[in-house]
Amino acid sequence: MYQIRQASVSDLDLLYHLERRHAQEESHGHWQSEPLSRQLLSQLLSDHVVVFAIKNQTVIAYGVAADWQMMTAMPLYKKGHAVAKRELGHQGLCHWGPVWVQPQDRGHGLCSGLFEAALTLLPNHYRSLQAIVAEDNEASYQAHSRHNIMTVASYFSDQGQDYYLLNRQR
């Protein structure tokens, strides 16, 4: 069994290590996966929502919910934000991701557990959450769409790769 808790600024070193290690590993070179900078992770921990799933005192999963403006320095997120605004309007949008679950713990509802925890911690002015999932990342798509956690709001392409823009109204 696992516990979910909100991460704090004191978790910066741990989150930075996990993000660096898993961003490239997860993409398998098929889609854009750029690790978040230490500075951005620090801002996310202090001003937004980062949640950890912990089993046996080890972080086995994490998820980030943040205002889109925090993420738009990266081209993929900038394009995803533009699509979200076009499809869903300009007000109250929040980005969900990155999300990482340790491979041996996938398929057990951790993504939805992290997501639901983040929803309860987010300020009320966010009326919806969006995620960008590469079309060929079937495992991530299933994790985000299972049990109607999120639904497809749009599709877009960036640098030769197709992506789903997933959405969840609050």
Residue pairs with C-beta under 8 A, 6 or more apart in sequence:
1 55
2 53
2 54
2 55
2 60
2 61
2 105
2 110
2 113
3 53
3 54
3 55
4 51
4 52
4 53
4 54
4 113
4 114
4 117
5 51
5 52
5 54
6 49
6 50
6 51
6 52
6 117
6 121
7 15
7 45
7 50
7 51
7 52
7 62
8 45
9 42
9 45
9 46
11 45
11 50
11 52
12 38
12 41
12 42
12 45
14 59
15 41
15 45
15 50
15 62
16 38
16 41
18 59
18 62
18 100
19 35
19 36
19 41
19 98
19 100
20 35
22 100
23 33
23 34
23 35
23 36
23 98
24 33
24 35
26 33
26 100
27 33
30 134
30 136
30 137
30 161
31 134
31 136
31 137
31 161
31 163
32 75
32 76
32 134
32 158
32 159
32 161
34 74
34 76
36 44
36 64
36 98
40 70
40 73
43 70
44 50
44 64
44 66
44 70
47 70
48 64
48 65
48 66
48 67
48 70
49 64
49 65
49 66
49 118
49 121
49 122
50 62
50 63
50 64
50 65
51 62
51 63
51 65
51 114
51 117
51 118
51 121
52 59
52 61
52 62
53 59
53 60
53 61
53 62
53 101
53 105
53 110
53 113
53 114
54 60
55 105
60 101
60 102
60 105
60 110
61 99
61 100
61 101
61 102
61 105
61 110
61 111
61 114
62 98
62 99
62 100
62 114
63 96
63 97
63 98
63 99
63 100
63 111
63 114
63 115
63 118
64 95
64 96
64 97
64 98
64 99
65 94
65 95
65 96
65 118
65 119
65 121
65 122
65 129
66 94
66 95
67 94
67 95
67 126
68 77
68 81
68 84
68 93
68 94
68 95
68 130
70 95
71 77
71 81
71 95
72 78
72 81
75 158
75 159
76 132
76 158
76 159
76 163
77 95
77 132
79 156
79 158
80 95
80 130
80 132
80 156
80 163
80 165
81 93
81 95
83 154
83 156
83 165
84 93
84 130
84 153
84 154
84 165
84 167
85 93
86 154
87 153
87 154
87 165
87 167
88 128
88 130
88 153
88 167
91 127
92 125
92 126
92 127
92 128
93 126
93 127
93 128
93 129
93 130
94 122
94 126
94 128
94 129
94 130
95 129
95 130
95 131
95 132
96 115
96 118
96 129
96 130
96 131
96 150
96 168
97 131
97 132
99 111
99 114
99 115
99 131
99 140
99 143
99 144
101 110
101 111
101 143
106 139
106 143
111 143
111 144
111 146
111 149
112 143
112 146
112 147
112 149
115 129
115 144
115 149
115 150
115 168
118 129
119 129
119 168
119 170
122 129
126 170
127 169
127 170
128 167
128 168
128 169
128 170
129 150
129 167
129 168
129 170
130 153
130 165
130 166
130 167
130 168
131 144
131 150
131 165
131 166
132 163
132 164
132 165
132 166
133 140
133 141
133 144
133 163
133 164
133 166
134 140
134 161
134 162
134 163
134 164
135 141
135 155
135 161
135 162
135 163
135 164
136 161
136 162
141 164
144 150
144 166
145 151
145 152
145 166
149 168
150 166
150 167
150 168
151 166
151 167
151 168
152 164
152 165
152 166
152 167
153 165
153 166
153 167
154 164
154 165
155 162
155 163
155 164
155 165
156 162
156 163
156 165
157 163
